[in-house]
């Protein structure tokens, strides 16, 4: 482990940049996973008539069946 000030500053800057990169990538992946989960859930509700009727009643619409 280096002990001079310049090397420690460079390591700190490098660690901060790496942390920023990791956080931004994970944030992007979390957003994509959230969108995919919402789309998949909407597909499941749309293709299941009983679940669709229950969901419509839950959000305030009255079903006609």
C-alpha positions in Angstrom: 0.0 0.0 0.0 1.5 3.3 -1.0 2.0 6.0 1.7 2.7 9.1 -0.4 0.0 11.7 -0.7 -0.3 11.7 -4.5 -0.8 7.9 -4.7 -3.4 7.9 -2.0 -5.3 10.8 -3.7 -5.2 8.9 -7.0 -6.4 5.7 -5.3 -9.2 7.7 -3.7 -10.2 9.3 -7.0 -10.1 5.9 -8.7 -12.2 4.3 -5.9 -14.8 7.2 -6.1 -15.0 6.8 -9.9 -15.4 3.0 -9.6 -18.1 3.4 -7.0 -20.0 6.0 -9.1 -19.8 3.6 -12.1 -21.1 0.6 -10.1 -23.9 2.7 -8.5 -25.1 4.1 -11.9 -25.0 0.6 -13.5 -27.0 -0.9 -10.6 -29.5 1.9 -10.7 -30.0 1.4 -14.4 -30.4 -2.4 -14.0 -32.8 -1.9 -11.1 -34.9 0.4 -13.3 -35.0 -2.1 -16.1 -35.9 -4.9 -13.8 -38.7 -2.8 -12.3 -40.1 -2.0 -15.7 -39.8 -5.7 -16.8 -41.6 -6.8 -13.6 -44.5 -4.3 -14.2 -44.8 -5.4 -17.8 -44.8 -9.1 -16.8 -47.4 -8.4 -14.0 -49.6 -6.5 -16.4 -49.4 -9.4 -18.9 -50.3 -12.0 -16.2 -53.3 -9.9 -15.1 -54.4 -9.2 -18.7 -54.4 -12.9 -19.7 -56.2 -14.2 -16.6 -59.9 -13.2 -16.7 -60.5 -13.9 -13.0 -57.5 -12.0 -11.9 -58.4 -9.1 -14.3 -61.9 -8.9 -12.8 -60.5 -8.9 -9.3 -57.9 -6.3 -10.2 -60.5 -4.1 -11.8 -62.7 -4.3 -8.7 -59.7 -3.6 -6.5 -58.8 -0.4 -8.3 -62.4 0.8 -8.3 -64.0 -0.3 -11.6 -67.0 -2.5 -11.5 -66.9 -5.6 -13.7 -69.9 -6.4 -15.9 -69.6 -10.2 -15.5 
